[in-house]
Amino acid sequence: MKKNDFREGLRGGFAVMLAASPFGALFGALAVENGFSIADAVLMSATVYAGASQMVGIELFGNNVQPWLVVLSVFAVNFRHVLYSASIARHIRHFTFVQKFFTFFLLVDPQYAETERRAERGLPVTFSWYLGFGLIIYFPWLINTFIGALFGQLIGDPKAIGLDVLLPIYFLGLVLGFRKRDRFLPVVAASAVASVGAMHFVGSPWHVSIGALAGILLAACLPQTPARGEVPAMEQEA
């Protein structure tokens, strides 16, 4: 393991860890409010480790929804991770099987975003860097879940003080990080319109996956932009 890469990953993930801390505490508070014990809340954070789907899961548990529907709903919210995995697979081909196991377990939204940005800058995506970036987010997430579960009742209703808007703002920040990419606006617009429509006509949490699929379909249909230095096919034929 390269220590320099590991330390670089720790430094890069530190700011994300600070930003994600309120989400971990919020989840812990909401989990206890919906009937979870402190141990249950921490265990869910340790094994599921996916903030948005954890929020959906505890809300459904609190409404006494059938277990199979809870699992299906969590899958719908987490479907984007399938796309994340396919996207970063090209950057981690050199990882061993065991390294890939930990890579995909730690693959949350900021981990994906930063991995893509690093590859775009031409920097190597090493396992040491990836692990450092991931662990400094993962373990504080567990600690903050415990703190939120333990002291969350002191907060009262999280929605009353606006904590429920933290998650949408967080995702908006991640999306805007890719605003310089080609076809960013039409793809995001298609996803947003499809997601809002699905929210009204299909319901949550399916609007998340439907919005993502709409963006993917549009991106696949749009003409490909030649990479820098690449000569378009028509010019080559000429």
C-alpha positions in Angstrom: 0.0 0.0 0.0 1.4 3.4 -1.0 1.3 5.6 2.1 1.4 8.8 0.0 -1.7 7.8 -2.0 -3.5 6.7 1.2 -2.8 10.0 2.9 -3.9 11.8 -0.2 -7.2 9.9 -0.1 -7.6 10.8 3.6 -7.1 14.5 2.9 -9.5 14.4 -0.1 -12.2 12.6 1.8 -11.9 14.8 5.0 -14.1 17.6 3.6 -16.7 15.1 2.4 -16.7 13.5 5.9 -17.5 16.9 7.5 -20.3 17.5 5.0 -21.7 14.0 5.5 -21.6 14.1 9.3 -25.1 15.8 9.7 -26.6 13.1 7.5 -25.3 10.3 9.7 -26.6 12.0 12.8 -29.9 12.7 11.1 -30.3 9.1 10.1 -29.5 7.9 13.7 -32.2 10.3 15.1 -34.8 9.3 12.5 -34.0 5.6 13.0 -34.7 5.7 16.7 -37.8 7.8 16.1 -39.1 5.0 13.8 -38.6 2.3 16.4 -35.0 1.2 15.9 -32.6 0.6 18.8 -29.3 2.4 18.8 -27.6 -0.9 17.9 -30.0 -1.5 15.0 -29.3 2.0 13.6 -25.5 1.6 13.8 -25.7 -1.9 12.3 -27.8 -0.6 9.3 -25.2 2.1 8.7 -22.4 -0.4 8.9 -23.9 -3.0 6.5 -26.1 -1.0 4.1 -24.0 2.2 4.1 -26.1 4.2 1.7 -27.6 7.4 3.2 -30.5 7.9 0.9 -31.7 4.3 0.8 -31.2 4.1 4.6 -33.6 7.1 5.0 -36.2 5.4 2.7 -35.8 2.1 4.6 -36.5 3.5 8.0 -39.5 5.5 6.9 -41.0 2.3 5.4 -40.2 0.3 8.5 -41.9 3.0 10.5 -45.1 2.6 8.4 -45.2 -1.2 8.9 -44.6 -1.9 5.2 -44.0 -5.5 4.1 -40.3 -6.5 4.2 -40.1 -7.5 0.5 -41.4 -4.0 -0.4 -38.8 -2.4 1.8 -36.0 -4.3 0.0 -37.5 -3.5 -3.4 -37.7 0.2 -2.5 -34.2 0.3 -1.2 -33.0 -1.3 -4.4 -34.9 1.3 -6.5 -33.1 4.1 -4.7 -29.8 2.4 -4.8 -30.0 1.4 -8.5 -27.7 4.3 -9.3 -24.9 2.3 -7.7 -25.2 -0.3 -10.4 -24.5 2.6 -12.9 -21.6 3.9 -10.7 -20.0 0.4 -10.7 -20.2 0.1 -14.4 -18.7 3.6 -14.8 -15.7 3.2 -12.6 -15.0 -0.4 -13.7 -12.6 0.8 -16.4 -10.5 2.7 -13.8 -10.1 -0.3 -11.4 -9.3 -3.1 -13.8 -5.9 -3.5 -12.1 -7.5 -4.1 -8.6 -7.6 -7.7 -7.2 -10.8 -9.5 -6.6 -10.6 -8.7 -2.8 -9.8 -5.0 -3.5 -12.8 -4.8 -5.9 -15.0 -6.2 -3.1 -14.1 -3.3 -0.7 -14.1 -0.9 -3.6 -17.8 -1.6 -4.4 -18.8 -1.7 -0.8 -17.4 1.8 -0.2 -18.9 3.1 -3.5 -21.1 5.9 -2.3 -22.0 9.1 -4.2 -18.9 11.3 -3.3 -16.6 8.3 -3.8 -17.9 7.8 -7.3 -17.8 11.5 -8.1 -14.2 12.0 -6.9 -13.0 8.8 -8.6 -14.3 10.0 -11.9 -12.8 13.5 -11.4 -9.4 11.9 -10.5 -9.4 9.8 -13.7 -10.4 12.8 -15.8 -7.4 14.7 -14.5 -5.2 11.9 -15.6 -4.3 10.8 -12.1 -4.0 7.1 -11.2 -6.9 5.5 -9.3 -4.9 3.4 -6.9 -6.5 1.2 -4.2 -4.5 3.0 -1.5 -6.0 6.3 -2.5 -9.5 4.8 -2.9 -9.3 3.1 0.5 -8.1 6.3 2.3 -10.8 8.4 0.7 -13.5 5.8 1.6 -12.5 4.9 5.2 -12.4 8.5 6.4 -16.1 8.8 5.3 -17.2 5.3 6.4 -16.1 5.2 10.1 -17.3 8.8 11.0 -20.6 7.8 9.4 -21.0 5.1 12.0 -19.9 7.3 14.8 -22.3 10.1 13.8 -25.1 7.5 13.4 -24.5 6.5 17.0 -24.4 10.1 18.2 -27.6 10.9 16.3 -29.4 7.8 17.7 -28.2 8.6 21.2 -29.0 12.3 21.3 -31.4 12.7 18.4 -34.4 13.1 20.7 -33.0 16.4 21.9 -33.3 17.8 18.4 -37.1 17.3 18.2 -38.6 17.2 14.7 -35.7 17.5 12.2 -38.1 18.9 9.5 -39.1 21.7 11.8 -35.6 23.1 11.6 -35.0 22.3 8.0 -32.7 19.3 8.3 -34.7 17.4 5.7 -33.3 19.7 2.9 -29.7 18.7 3.6 -29.9 15.6 1.4 -31.3 17.3 -1.7 -28.8 20.1 -1.4 -26.0 17.5 -1.0 -27.0 15.7 -4.2 -27.4 18.9 -6.1 -23.8 19.8 -5.3 -22.6 16.4 -6.6 -24.5 16.8 -9.8 -23.1 20.3 -10.4 -19.6 19.0 -10.1 -20.1 17.5 -13.5 -21.5 20.6 -15.1 -18.6 21.0 -17.5 -19.2 17.7 -19.2 -20.7 17.6 -22.7 -24.5 17.3 -22.9 -24.8 18.0 -19.2 -27.8 20.3 -19.4 -30.1 18.2 -21.6 -29.3 15.0 -19.7 -29.9 16.6 -16.3 -33.1 18.3 -17.6 -34.4 15.0 -18.9 -33.7 13.3 -15.6 -35.3 16.1 -13.6 -38.5 16.2 -15.7 -38.9 12.4 -15.7 -38.2 12.2 -11.9 -40.7 14.9 -11.1 -43.3 13.3 -13.3 -42.7 9.9 -11.8 -43.0 11.3 -8.3 -46.5 12.5 -9.1 -47.7 9.5 -11.2 -45.7 6.6 -9.8 -44.5 7.7 -6.4 -41.4 7.4 -4.2 -38.8 5.9 -4.3 -39.3 4.8 -8.0 -38.9 8.4 -9.3 -35.2 8.1 -8.5 -34.5 5.2 -10.8 -37.0 6.4 -13.5 -35.2 9.8 -13.6 -31.8 8.1 -13.9 -33.0 5.9 -16.7 -34.4 8.8 -18.6 -31.1 10.6 -18.4 -29.2 7.5 -19.6 -31.5 6.9 -22.5 -31.1 10.5 -23.7 -27.4 10.4 -23.3 -27.3 7.2 -25.4 -29.4 8.7 -28.2 -27.5 12.0 -28.4 -24.6 12.0 -31.0 -21.2 11.3 -29.5 -18.8 14.3 -29.2 -15.3 13.4 -30.5 -12.6 13.5 -27.8 -9.8 16.0 -27.9 -7.4 15.3 -30.7 -9.8 12.7 -32.3 -10.7 13.3 -35.9 -14.4 12.8 -36.7 -15.2 9.8 -38.9 -16.5 12.0 -41.8 -13.3 13.9 -41.9 -11.2 10.7 -41.9 -13.2 9.4 -44.9 -12.7 12.7 -46.7 
